[in-house]
Amino acid sequence: MPLPVVIVAGLHAEARRSTVGELLATVPGAVALHHDLGPAAQGSVRVVVRDAGGELARDEAPLVNDCACCALREDLIPRLRRLAEDGTARLAVVELWDSVEPRPMAEVLAGYGGGAVRLTGVITAVDPALVLTCLDNGDDLAEAGLAAAATDRRTVADTWARQLEYAPVLALAGGAAASAADLALLRQLHPTARRVEAGSGELARAALAGFDPRAAAAAQHPACARLPQEAEEAGVTTLVWRRHRPFHPERLHAALEELACAAARSRGRLWLADRPDTLLSWEAAGGALCIENNGPWLAALPDAAWDLVPAVRRAAAALDWHPEHGDRRQHLVFTGPDLDGAAHTRLLDSCLLTDAEYAAGPDAWTHLPSAFGAYLDHPVG
């Protein structure tokens, strides 16, 4: 039988350690592996293996290509294989370091073809009182001492957002100081997540429930992401904005700073008039915004290419298919405390093509002044 493996991630280090400790205490034969990337500046990664009784081993793994995350990936699979071959462990708990995101590690484990291990869960540990603090933190990870490589340009906010939104299970630990608004924000950011309270007895079942990396990836892809719905609770609002008209590139560009800073978190997909065939993703947290080229809209593809598109994307497009524009549309979601939904909607609507501009048609739209630069001309996948 393959060795079950669960990933526990999260920037909230105390909540993460508490979650791992609970799994070790409640699952007989559980062993935790943690790669501490803190010493990476000295050329190595510290590896600690422990069980419910305490530390079993401590050693170091060398850096790979000056990248601490690469060292983690190269070192982790052989260690898990040895644990599986030894036969004494009943669960391997992979505790990721603070800024390591669960998705790439989950995909590495899921793609491991040896058959000795099986990924059964991905959990992000959360202190609800710290959710907004992390989302508001626009500092680079390097400034916070949390960069995983010299080239790591992520921020605390966008890293935390991806850690939170990828995991199907959120383990709530600590949080004694959490307010009703903190809990409402957490629910609205990831409404489909299974939230497990520390000490509830549910954590072990969640860790072994099973995990589908393809479904998890599809849930994050801009073309078919399961975005939050409209909500309002305890002063926290989620605004869902959908339109079947393209943005005017210059007017949208002029409004970007205000749009990016209006909510603690925003994401979705957008359609620019001067790039009618390009699906663009929108990701903002901590006041920083990233707009990226995610390839063509489904409607821009020749019929012969549709069979190459994942079924989940075709299904998502069919749910909101426009007779003229196909799956081209605006779908942006903004979540945060004190969000003025009406004012935000007016600002977004003002960035769309006017009636006269829209009536000019697609050929005229492509000649509008471009405001987003050549970097959008290169798909990111």
N, C-alpha and C positions, 0 to 999 in steps of 0.2 A: 504494500500500500504506500502511495506517495506521502511524504511528510507534509502536513498542512502548514501553510505559512500565512501570517497576517502582517500587514504593514501598518504601523502606527506613526503618523506624521503630525506636524504642527509646530508653529513658532512659539506656542505657549509651553515652554519647557517643563514647568512644574506640572501642568495638566497632563502633558505627555508621559512624564515619568510616573505619575500616579496611575494613569491608564495601563501602562505596561506592568507596573507592580500588581495591579488588580488581576490582570490576566495570568501572571505568574502564580499568584496566590490561589486562583480559582480553577485553573486547568492543570491537573496532575501531569507532571512530565514536561511542562512548558519551559522553554529556554529562550532567552532574549539575546539578540545580537545588536550592538550599537556601535556604529562607526563615528567617532568624535572627530569632526573635521577642523576643530579649533587649532591643533598643532600643524596644520597644513603648511603654514609659512616656514616651518622648520624642515619641510620635505617629507613628511609622513602623516599618516592618519592613525589615530589611536583606536584600537578595537577592544571592546569589552564584551565578554560573554558571561551571563549570569542566569541563575534560576531563583526559585523562591527562597532558597537558603542563603543566597549571596553570590559573590563573584566566583566564577569558575575559571576564567582565564583572562589575561590582559596581554596584548602584544601590539605590534605596529604593522601597518601595510604601507609600502612605498607609494608616493604619488605616481600617477600615470599621466604623461603629457602635461605636467604642472596643473593638473585638475584633480581636486579632491573628490568630486563626484565620480570621476572616471575610476579613481582608485577604489571607491566604494563598490562600483559595479563589478570591477575585475576581481575583487576579493570576496564579495558576498556569495556568489554562486558556488565556488569551491567549498566554502565553509558550510553552506546549507547541504551540499552533497555529502560532506563528511558526516554531518549530523544525521542525515537520512540513513546513510550506510551503517552508522553506529547502532541505530535502532532503539536507543534509549529515550530519545525525545518524542513527545506526543504532539507538540505544537512548537513551531519556531516563530517568535515575535521579532520582527525586524523594526527596531526603533530608529527612525530616520533622524538625522541631525536637524537642527532648527530650520534652516532655510532650504532643505532638500524637499522638492515637490514629489508627491506620491505617484503621479502619473508615469514619469519615465521609469521609475523603479518597478511599478506594477507591470509595465509592458515588458521590461527585461525579464522579470520572473515568469510572466505568462508565456514568453517566447522561449523559455528554456526547454530544450527538447529532450532532456535526459530522462524524464519520467519519474525522477526521484522526489520532486517536490510539487506541490499544488497550491496555488494562491487561492485562499479561501476568504479573504477579507481585506478591505482597506478602510482604515479608521483615521479620522483626524481628531486629535484631542483639543478641546476648546475650554478655555475659561471664559464664560459669557461676559464677564465684566470687562474683558480686554478686547472684545471684537471690534468695537468702534475705534479704540485707541490704535489698533494695528491698521485698520482701514484708512485712518487719517494720517498715517505716517508715510510721507513721501520720500523719506531718506533712502539713499542707495544702500543696498546691503553692505557694501564695503565700508560706508560711514558707520554702520552699526556693528562692524566686526563680524558679519555673517556671510560674506561672499564665499562661494564655493570654488571660485577660480579667479585668476587675475583679470579675466575678461568678463566676469559676471557683472552685468549692468542692471540687474533687476532692482526693484525697490521693495521695501518692507511691505507696502500696501498691496502691490500686485502679486507678490509671492504668497501673502496670506490669503488673498482672495482665491487664488487657484488651489491652494491647499484645502480651503474650506469647501469649495464648490465641486471638487472632483470626487471626494469621498462619499460613498452612499451611507456611511455611518459616522455620526458625530458623537464622541464621548465627552459628556459634560462633567468636568472635574473642577473643583474649586468653585469660584463664582459666588461665594457668599455675599459679596458686595454687588452682585448684578442687580440692576433695576428692571422694572417691567419693560422699559424701552430697550434695554440691552437684549432681553429675551425675545422681544418682538422683532428686533433687527435681525437676530440670528434666524428666526423662523422665516422671515421674508427673503433673506439672502439665499437660503437653501431649503425651500419648503418641502421638497421631496425626500430629504434626508431622514434616516432613522436616528432619532436623538435618544441616547442612552445615558441615564443618570449614573454617576459614580455610585457604586455600592448597591445598585438595584438588582444585581444578579443576572442581568441581561447581556453583559459585555461578552462573556464567553460564547454565548449562542450567536451573537452578532459577528464575532471573529471567525466563526466556522460556517456561516450561512452560505458562503459561495460568492464568487465575484466574476463578472464578465467584463474583461478589459475592452472588448469591442463596443459593447453597449455604453460603457463609461466614456469612451472616446467620442462616440456619436453624440452623447449628451452634452459634450463640450464644443462640438464643431459648430461654427457660426451658422451654417446652412440649416441645421436641424436641432440646435440646442434646445433643451427643455428650460426655457426662461421662466422666471417667476411671473405670477399673475398679479393683477391689481390687488392692493391691500392697504389697510390703514389701521394702526393699532398703537396705542400708547405714545402717540406723537411721531411714530415712524410710518412713512408712506412709501409704497411702491407704485410708481407710475409706469404704465405700459403704453407706449406710443407707437401706433401703426398707421402707415399711410401708403397709398399706391400712386405716389407721384415722386419723381426724383428731386434730390437736393440741387440747388444752385451752388456750384463749387465755391464761389467767392463769398456768398453770404454765409454759408456754413462755416467756412474757414474763419470768418470774422467773429463768429459766435463760439468758437471752440473753447476758449478759456472759461467763459461763463457756463457753458454746458458741462464741462469736465468737473468744475468745482461745485456744481449745484447739489450733487448727491454724494454720499459716501462711496457708492459703488454704482457703476452703470456698465451695460454691455449689450451686445446685440449685433445686428447686421444693417447695412445701409447701402443706398443706391445713389451714385452721383450721376448727374445728367451728362457730363462730358465723358463718362466711362460706363456706357450703358450695358456692357457685357460683363463687368467686373463686380463680383460679390466682395464687399469690404466688411471687415469685422471691426467692431468698436469695443474697446476695453478701457475702462477708466477706474482708478482708485487712488486715493491720496492726492488728488488734484492733478495727477499725471494721466495723459490720454495716449493710447496707441491705436492707430487705424492702420490695418494691414490688408493687402491684397490676398484673397483666399480663392483665387481662380475664377472661372466663369460661373455665372448663374446657370441653372439647369436649362432655362429657356434659350440660352445662347449656344447650347451644344447641338450638334447634328443628331438626328434621331438614332443613328447607328452607335453613338457614344453612350446612349442612355443605359444600355445593358452593363456598362462598366461602372455605373454609379451605384453606390450601396442602396439597397432597398429602403433603408430608413430615411435616406435623403429624399428619394422619390416620393415616399409617403408623406413626409413633412411638406414638400412642395405642393402636393395634391390638395392638402387641407386648406390652402389659401391661394389657389391658382387663379390668376387674373386672366380674363379672356384675351386681353391685348398684350399685357406685360409678362404673363407667365408667373414665375416665382420672384420676379424683381419687386422689391418692396422695402419699406423702412419698418424695422421692428427693433425698437430700442427700449430698454427697461432701466429705470432709475430708482434706486432705493436709498433712503436715508432719513434721519430725523429732520423735522422742520422744513421739509421739501414743499415748496409752493407749486403744486401740480398745475394749477391754471396758468401761472406766469411761465412756467417751463414749457407747457404745451404751446402757448402763444409764440415763444421764442423759436421753438422747433418748427412750427408752421410757417413762420416768417422766412425760414431758410429754404423752403421748397420753391420750385418754379411757380411764378405767377400764372394766372389763367392765360395771359397773352404768350408768355414764354412756353407754356405747356402746349398751347395750340400750334406753335411753330413746328413742332414735331421733332423726332429723334435726330434727323439729319442736322437740324439747326442746333440742337443741344450739344452735339459733339464739337461745335465750334465755339462754345462758351469758354471764357478764359479759365485755364486750369490753375488751381491754387494749391494742389497737394504734392507736387513734385514728382520727379521721375522714380522715386523709391517705390511708389505704388505699382509700377509696371512689372515688378518681379514677384510672382506668387510665392507664398511662404508654405504652402502645402495645405 
